[in-house]
């Protein structure tokens, strides 16, 4: 028998304010046509004044707990993936812990920008299979609206706010591919690319929060290659193939990147979960948002194979194969 990290439930939260492409076109030199054609995005959600990353994370967590039929007190590990924490410190995870009324266990943040959720899920998996913890709350939550330069049309049209959460529990498995739970995770980073997607501020450099800067075309150029490689690694390690995947739930940054990656790996387009149209790129929140959407609408079912991938600033990238 081996320990497996089984997904027990998921939930998400999107702020009520929806910002459409048409509204953006009234503010910067862009158009609905350009944004849809180049990215697939139609709307993004924007946090209300005073609404923070931890508040959104708590709402997503409460929804995930409800869906899993668990209580906050059942959780002994909280990992929040975010690049937009409420404060420089303490971690957003500790704010979430307090908000949920939990006083035991461990709580910390993971910073891998858009790959944050895959990094956090992989980290939780390692804690759970080691036997040190029993039930983890893994959250991706972001308020990118606060770090965007709203005069820069090359970035401000792409991102949005939101949060998604999953609950992962250590269970006994047979050590086989038929086991429910995380089957493999693969993480990569290559810091030579730090200046292609970054925020131009921070506590030890400028003592300001800064704004997001991106060489979009360069990020795009690397994304499909790196993502296809890290998925191939997952297939090689597990012996699964594209045909075994029931649902492909990629980081939701750009419809063209998602479609090109699926094409390269011969993943049937009907198996791709695409939510980028409704909320833009929500960085670490995008995968759990898409997971939660596809579970709620009945697409993802128990026992199915779900493939996740993401790439983001650093660069960091990763993949996860899970039997739901
Ligand atoms: O989450 C992970 C990190 N982020 C990503 O995955 C994003 C990766 N990159 C991308 O998704 C794409 O590169 C973008 C969507 C950012 C841009 O699409 P693109 O097809 O690579 O366009 P481009 O940057 O090559 O720009 C094409 C043209 C340029 O005009 P010129 O130089 O051809 O005259 C831009 O100035 O489009 C112009 N442009 C815009 N036009 C209208 C750039 N942004 C806009 C805009 N509205 N918002």
Boltz pocket constraint, residues with backbone or C-beta under 6 A from the ligand:
constraints:
  - pocket:
      binder: B
      contacts: [[A, 29], [A, 30], [A, 31], [A, 34], [A, 35], [A, 38], [A, 39], [A, 114], [A, 153], [A, 154], [A, 155], [A, 157], [A, 197], [A, 215], [A, 216], [A, 217], [A, 218], [A, 219], [A, 220], [A, 223], [A, 253], [A, 254], [A, 257], [A, 281], [A, 283], [A, 311], [A, 312], [A, 313]]
      max_distance: 6.0
